[in-house]
Amino acid sequence: MTTRTTKRAPGQPSWMDLATPDLEGAKSFYNSVFGWDYFDAGPDFGHYTMALAHGQQAAGIGPMQPGSPMPSAWTIYFSTDDAAADLARVQALGGQVIADVMPIGSLGALAICADPTGAVFGLWQAGEHIGATVENEHGAMTWHEVNTSDAAVARTFYGDLFGLTPQKMEGMDYYIMQRGMDMICGILQMDENWEGIPPHWMGYFTVDDTDAALERVVAAGGKVQVPAFDMTYGRMAVIADPFGAIVSIVKPPDVPA
């Protein structure tokens, strides 16, 4: 099992969390799909809930404020050693600040921003909470990509912000953003098939069996947004929970013994 005990380097995806209008309903849904257990941080933290996979912190779920105009959604956070400095760099590079730096007790500090194409993401400056402590296992995060209307602008923005270099995938308008040989995240150029969908970050959770997971999604009241399909990196699908939040799942390709 791939676990972590130390914080990630700046610019690496470190955490995903869900803002939902129905905390108990969301917990029930994702327990059915991923088998998550939960730890409620209590009223002092607004009942923010840690989702646990294999006993390790996999993601967060928090209740939305009643009457919130924002849709239920997953947010991807990138590690930073200085959230305030990186937030200033976001603005200097043409991005926007949505929520200024907010300390979360001794756990760390967060900020929410958007890139110049409008895709929203977070920054997490780790304290006691280093982000996900399990990766690339069933129910744990494994990949992150931005679907954008202007991949060239996005490549420049994230390359400059996080010190990444783009590598184009053959036969696709898709770029892997790398630091050295490490693949950090992806950038996809949206085309006419994405009409009406704004730029956004998409996170992937690993599953042991994509088709079986989709059956559980439907049985638990969710929807299959994109049916299972095969790619070099595994069998993928896009799902929506009963409250409209969208996320991707993937079963990595089998590794020969």
DRENMAR-584551 format. One record per residue (C-alpha): x, y, z; residue number from 1; residue in one letter. Coordinates in steps of 0.001 Angstrom, whole numbers, plus 500000, padded with zeros to 6 digits. Last residue first. Example, Ala and Ser with C-alpha at 12.3 -4.5 7.8 and 13.67 -1.06 7.14 Angstrom:
BEGIN
      xx      yy      zz  lumvo  lovex
  513670  498940  507140      2      S
  512300  495500  507800      1      A
END
This chain:
BEGIN
      xx      yy      zz  lumvo  lovex
  503980  489510  487517    257      A
  502546  491635  484742    256      P
  501075  494948  485940    255      V
  497352  495233  485360    254      D
  496339  498622  484048    253      P
  495156  501124  486648    252      P
  491454  501031  487530    251      K
  490232  504564  487195    250      V
  487565  506795  488706    249      I
  486604  510344  487846    248      S
  484767  512995  489884    247      V
  481593  515055  489549    246      I
  479523  516592  492348    245      A
  475822  516680  491426    244      G
  474127  515883  494732    243      F
  473481  512181  494034    242      P
  477189  511697  493151    241      D
  478343  512177  489578    240      A
  480651  509741  487803    239      I
  483344  509807  485127    238      V
  484904  506554  483902    237      A
  488366  505081  483376    236      M
  490027  501762  482582    235      R
  493790  502228  482845    234      G
  496759  504432  481981    233      Y
  496975  503508  478308    232      T
  493255  504155  477958    231      M
  490129  502010  478204    230      D
  486596  503307  478551    229      F
  483936  503099  481257    228      A
  480841  505207  480702    227      P
  481020  509023  480994    226      V
  478529  510757  483298    225      Q
  477466  507619  485167    224      V
  474975  508802  487755    223      K
  474613  508463  491512    222      G
  471786  506975  493562    221      G
  473650  504268  495489    220      A
  472732  501540  492998    219      A
  474022  503700  490150    218      V
  477408  504277  491780    217      V
  477639  500630  492899    216      R
  477223  499451  489308    215      E
  479850  501970  488260    214      L
  482270  500504  490835    213      A
  481778  497030  489367    212      A
  482682  498379  485933    211      D
  485776  500185  487209    210      T
  487201  497288  489226    209      D
  489806  497819  491973    208      D
  489176  501548  492080    207      V
  491607  504484  492088    206      T
  490235  507985  492540    205      F
  490668  510630  489854    204      Y
  490421  514404  490201    203      G
  489160  516856  487605    202      M
  489965  520576  487588    201      W
  487583  522826  485711    200      H
  487090  524950  482602    199      P
  483387  525671  481984    198      P
  481081  523133  480315    197      I
  478643  524649  477795    196      G
  480371  523131  474776    195      E
  482708  520307  475816    194      W
  482338  518375  472530    193      N
  483436  521539  470719    192      E
  486960  521131  472111    191      D
  488546  521233  475588    190      M
  492347  521185  475651    189      Q
  493435  518800  478401    188      L
  496155  519615  480951    187      I
  497578  516888  483191    186      G
  499217  516644  486616    185      C
  502531  515963  488398    184      I
  504375  513399  486261    183      M
  507862  513048  487790    182      D
  510720  512759  485281    181      M
  512007  516282  485930    180      G
  508996  518156  487192    179      R
  506281  517253  484730    178      Q
  503021  518595  483371    177      M
  501545  515963  481078    176      I
  499857  517603  478113    175      Y
  496754  516601  476195    174      Y
  495649  517557  472685    173      D
  495972  513887  471803    172      M
  497784  511750  469212    171      G
  501067  511596  471127    170      E
  500879  513063  474628    169      M
  502499  516486  474846    168      K
  505080  517069  477586    167      Q
  504710  520286  479580    166      P
  507387  521452  482068    165      T
  506547  522381  485656    164      L
  507917  525010  488039    163      G
  504741  525356  490090    162      F
  503469  528817  489186    161      L
  505398  529222  485927    160      D
  504424  525843  484494    159      G
  500928  526199  485904    158      Y
  500352  529497  484119    157      F
  502213  528693  480891    156      T
  500448  525376  480447    155      R
  497084  526952  481292    154      A
  497511  529679  478669    153      V
  498394  527097  476019    152      A
  495581  524794  477145    151      A
  492935  527423  476502    150      D
  489365  526157  477001    149      S
  490477  524001  479914    148      T
  490124  520542  481413    147      N
  492602  520495  484289    146      V
  494016  517175  485388    145      E
  494553  515223  488597    144      H
  495618  511631  489221    143      W
  495679  508936  491952    142      T
  493383  509738  494847    141      M
  492491  506884  497173    140      A
  489404  504640  497241    139      G
  491261  501550  495997    138      H
  494976  502360  496197    137      E
  497058  504874  494243    136      N
  497585  507155  497232    135      E
  497290  507049  501036    134      V
  498247  509769  503533    133      T
  496283  512451  501724    132      A
  497144  515944  502888    131      G
  499981  516796  505291    130      I
  497666  517735  508175    129      H
  499797  518759  511160    128      E
  500851  521883  509298    127      G
  500612  521796  505546    126      A
  500192  524862  503366    125      Q
  497373  523858  501026    124      W
  496567  525746  497840    123      L
  493241  525252  496100    122      G
  491909  524981  492573    121      F
  489295  526634  490348    120      V
  489481  526588  486532    119      A
  488648  530040  485093    118      G
  491004  530259  482087    117      T
  493417  532573  483952    116      P
  493700  530047  486826    115      D
  491340  530215  489777    114      A
  492014  530553  493485    113      C
  491230  529037  496872    112      I
  493521  529393  499886    111      A
  494354  527020  502701    110      L
  496336  526964  505923    109      A
  497665  524171  508119    108      G
  496391  521644  510682    107      L
  497358  523699  513754    106      S
  494152  525733  513523    105      G
  492867  525995  509971    104      I
  494541  529245  508838    103      P
  492740  530933  505901    102      M
  494666  532487  503026    101      V
  492329  534463  500794    100      D
  489324  532871  499086     99      A
  488579  533383  495372     98      I
  491893  534893  494313     97      V
  492210  535176  490542     96      Q
  494825  534130  487990     95      G
  496814  536315  485615     94      G
  500369  535322  486532     93      L
  500735  538136  489073     92      A
  497502  537025  490732     91      Q
  498678  533434  491131     90      V
  502051  534772  492311     89      R
  500334  536649  495137     88      A
  498563  533427  496106     87      L
  501912  531642  496052     86      D
  503366  534149  498524     85      A
  500359  533884  500842     84      A
  500300  530084  500681     83      A
  503957  529699  501632     82      D
  505345  526140  501608     81      D
  502745  525056  499091     80      T
  501025  521782  498234     79      S
  498328  521822  495598     78      F
  494675  521366  496509     77      Y
  491979  519806  494323     76      I
  488372  520825  494979     75      T
  485371  518519  494489     74      W
  482018  520108  493785     73      A
  478501  520851  495019     72      S
  477280  523877  493155     71      P
  477902  527417  494433     70      M
  474997  529727  495302     69      P
  475091  528599  498958     68      S
  471596  528662  500448     67      G
  472568  526574  503454     66      P
  476362  526582  503915     65      Q
  477999  523567  502330     64      M
  478926  520568  504467     63      P
  482495  519245  504272     62      G
  483970  516029  502917     61      I
  487710  515326  502940     60      G
  489916  512837  501116     59      A
  492036  509688  501541     58      A
  493246  509786  505154     57      Q
  494440  506270  506035     56      Q
  492623  503323  507636     55      G
  492612  501391  504353     54      H
  490654  504295  502890     53      A
  489482  506969  505331     52      L
  487304  509965  504521     51      A
  487976  512836  506927     50      M
  484892  514840  507827     49      T
  484482  518566  508332     48      Y
  481870  518800  511058     47      H
  482129  522618  511024     46      G
  485662  522462  512412     45      F
  484735  523388  516002     44      D
  481611  521233  515566     43      P
  483508  517954  515243     42      G
  486384  516587  513161     41      A
  484144  513728  511974     40      D
  486200  510635  511111     39      F
  484887  508422  508326     38      Y
  485117  504985  506722     37      D
  485251  504713  502952     36      W
  484126  501596  501092     35      G
  484737  503267  497732     34      F
  481312  503257  496058     33      V
  478986  502437  498973     32      S
  480991  504516  501434     31      N
  480988  507267  498835     30      Y
  477194  507326  498748     29      F
  476655  507071  502512     28      S
  479105  509896  503219     27      K
  477429  512039  500570     26      A
  473994  511483  502111     25      G
  475289  512263  505588     24      E
  476926  515492  504449     23      L
  474033  516699  502311     22      D
  474667  520072  500633     21      P
  478187  518951  499638     20      T
  481641  520531  499439     19      A
  484085  517752  498586     18      L
  487778  517606  499322     17      D
  490924  516620  497516     16      M
  494446  516759  498893     15      W
  498154  516952  498045     14      S
  498552  517738  494367     13      P
  502252  518594  493963     12      Q
  503314  522207  493435     11      G
  505445  522500  496564     10      P
  506896  519143  497675      9      A
  504549  516889  499573      8      R
  504242  516652  503338      7      K
  505640  513636  505176      6      T
  504021  510403  506412      5      T
  502807  508978  503116      4      R
  501220  505655  502178      3      T
  501304  503459  499048      2      T
  500000  500000  500000      1      M
END
